[in-house]
């Protein structure tokens, strides 16, 4: 069995969040489900904890991937939860 890299681990957790958001099909059933915001929130919290606990111990690439993934997942959470406010700019 091949070793998993830190980046692969982060991407795996992000993929789980995407399944919870309903953006990707469930690997078990192959179907997309309705958003499970609690599941998505838990994955974001796990990644946040990972970021906190590995601070100062990651390569620049690992840190950048983790920060980018967290940023994108947090934005997606706001979008899916309906908390995002749409701003309409009229000419």
N, C-alpha and C positions, 0 to 999 in steps of 0.2 A: 504494500500500500504506500503510495507516494505521500510525502509530507505536504501539509497544507501551509501556504504562506500566510502571513498576517493580512496581506491585501486580499487574498482569496477568502479568508475568514470574514473580513469586513464586507466584502461583496456578497457573501453568502447570507449574512445577517440582513443586508439591504434588500436582497432578493426576497427574503421572508417578509420583510415589511411591505414590499411591492405586492406580494400575494395577499396580505392583509388589507391593503388598499383596494384590491380588486383589479390591479393593473396587470397582473400576470396570472396565468392559470395555475391552479393548485397542482404541485408535482404528483400528488397521489391520485387525484381524480381527473386531472387535465381540464377541469372547468374553472372558469372565473367565478368568483363568489361576490356577494355584496360586500362592501367595505366593512371591515372589522376594526374600528378605530382603536379599541382597547388593545388589540393585538399589535397594531401598528405602533401605538404609543409605547408599548412595552419594548418593542425592538429598538425604538429611538432611545429609550432610557438605557437599554443595555449598551448601545453604541456610545452614549454619553458617558456611562460609567467606564467603559473601556478607554475612552479618550482621557478621562480624568486619571485613571490608574496607570496609564502608560506614558503620561506626560514626561518628556525628557528622555524617553527610552526608545523612541521611534526614529527611523530614518526620515529624511525630508520627504521622500516619496510616500512612505506609509502615513505620515502625519497629514500630508496634503490630501491623500485619498480619503482618510477618515474624516477630515474637516469638510471636504466636498460632499461626501455621502450624507453626513449629518445635516448640512445646510439644505441639500435637496430634499431629504426626507422631512425635515421640519416645514419647508415650504409646501410640500405635498400634503402634509397633515393639515395645515391651515386651509389649503384649497379644498380638500375632501370634507373636512369638518364643517365647511360653510362659514368659517370665521373670516375668510378673506372678503374684504370690501372691494367692489369693483369701482374704479374711478373712471367716469366718462368725461372725456375732454371734448368739448364742442369747439369747432373752429370759429 
